[in-house]
Amino acid sequence: MLLRKPRHTKEDAARMGDEIYYRDIRAIVEPENKDKYVAIDIETGEWEIDVDQIVAGDRLRIRIPDAQTWMTRVGYGYIVRFGAGSTRGTI
């Protein structure tokens, strides 16, 4: 198994990934793909989309084995949310 080492700080990866998503990908995938996951190689701009985030990431790594992957969720700007403000229903 290939061990991918990050070549960017977490902050730089997030900035680069968001920039690529909002500049190049968002207009293509929204709104028809809400809730799907987009895996982006922040160095090449190549990306994959799927309802399963693992599948999206795996497909990207098949095409680009040393991908520096940033993952986002269509329509949300984040993958999961923790803490105050998240809702699961009413009591």
N, C-alpha and C positions, 0 to 999 in steps of 0.2 A: 504494500500500500504506500502510495506517495504521500509524504508528509509535507504539506504546504505551509510555508512560513510567511507570516505577514510582512509585507514590505512597506507598509504605511501605518501610521498611528491610527488608533480607533477613531479619533476626531477627524483626521484627514480622510480616512476611508468613508466615514459618514458624509462628510461634505462632498466628496467626489461622487459617491453613489447617488446622493440626493440631486446633485447638479445634473448628472446624466439622466436620471429618471425624469425630472421636471423639464429638462430641455429637449430630450430626444424620444422618450418612451411614453410619457403620460398621455399625450394627445392620441396616441395609437391605441392604447389599451383601455382607456376609460370612455364611457361608463359600462361598456358591455362585459367587462371582466372583473367587476367589483368583487372583493373578497379573495381573488386569486393572488398568488405570490409571484413576484418578479425577482429573479436572481440576476444580478448585473456584475460583469467583470469590470471593475473600476479602471482597469488599465487599457482595455480595448473598446469598452462600450457595448460589447456583445451581451445579449441577454436571453433568458428563457422565462416562460410563464407557465404556471400550472396551478391547479387547485390544491396541490400538495407541495409544501415548501421543500421537502426533501427531494421530490422528483424534479422540481425546477432546478435546484442546485446540482443534482446529479447529472442532468442533461447538459448543463453548462460546463461542468467539469469533464464530461465526455468529449465535448468539442474543444475545450481549452483546459488541459490537465493542470496547469499551474495558475488557474484563475484566482484573482484576488476578489472574492465574492462579497457583494453587498446585497442584502435581501430587504425587500419592502413589500408591503401589502397594498394592492390597488384599492384606492378610495379611502385609505386611512392614514398613510404617512408613517405608520409603525406596524410592527408585527403583532405584539401583544401589549396589553395595558395592565399595570398592576396598581394597587392602592386606591386611595380615595377617588371617587368619580367614576369608577368602573361599576357597571350595573349588570346583574344577572337576572333581574326580575324584581317584583315588588312583594312585600310581605303583607 
